[in-house]
Amino acid sequence: MQGLLTEETERRMLDYVLNYDTGIYYIYGKPLNQLPESFASVDASRYLAAIEILAGYKAAKEKLGFVVDWLEENRDADGRWDLGAKSKDNVYFPLSDSWRSAETRKADCTERISAILQKINS
């Protein structure tokens, strides 16, 4: 539906999806307006999968500011992100062939989150 809705309809749709009790249930079964309890988790990875869907809408920058803030707050000291080894679900992660090193995992997490932020802010 991206690019097909009026601006007002798009904003209302995003509000509805963000506040819906079961989120996008087949991806993340909780309300999207409530951030995951733990950043380094498979739950956070699934949450990001739902956000990736919404990030392509024009109103995403306006509606997903709280997600951008959460992501910025969870950067490591080196400016990268790490969702932890538990985020490996063989669906969204890993992006690389192997996560035997923490550096590879951090690179994968940083690549995915950077792409989400770019999509929200474009």
RALINGI-V587878 format. One record per backbone hydrogen bond with DSSP energy under -0.5 kcal/mol. CO is the residue of the C=O (numbers start at 1). NH is the residue of the N-H. Records with the same first field share a line. If there is no record, write none. Layout:
CO = NH  NH
This chain:
1 = 4  5
6 = 10
7 = 11
8 = 12
9 = 13
10 = 14
11 = 15
12 = 16
13 = 17
14 = 18
15 = 19
16 = 20
17 = 20  32
18 = 33
20 = 23
21 = 31
23 = 25
24 = 27  28
28 = 24
31 = 34
33 = 35
39 = 41
41 = 45
42 = 46
43 = 47
44 = 48
45 = 49
46 = 50
47 = 51
48 = 52
49 = 53
50 = 54
51 = 55
53 = 56
54 = 57
57 = 60
58 = 61
59 = 63
60 = 64
64 = 67  68
65 = 69
66 = 70
67 = 71
68 = 72
69 = 73
70 = 74
71 = 74
72 = 75
76 = 79
80 = 76
84 = 87
85 = 88
87 = 89
93 = 89  90  91
101 = 105
102 = 106
103 = 107
104 = 108
105 = 109
106 = 110
107 = 111
108 = 112
109 = 113
110 = 114
111 = 115
112 = 116
113 = 117
114 = 118
115 = 119
116 = 120
117 = 121
118 = 122
119 = 122
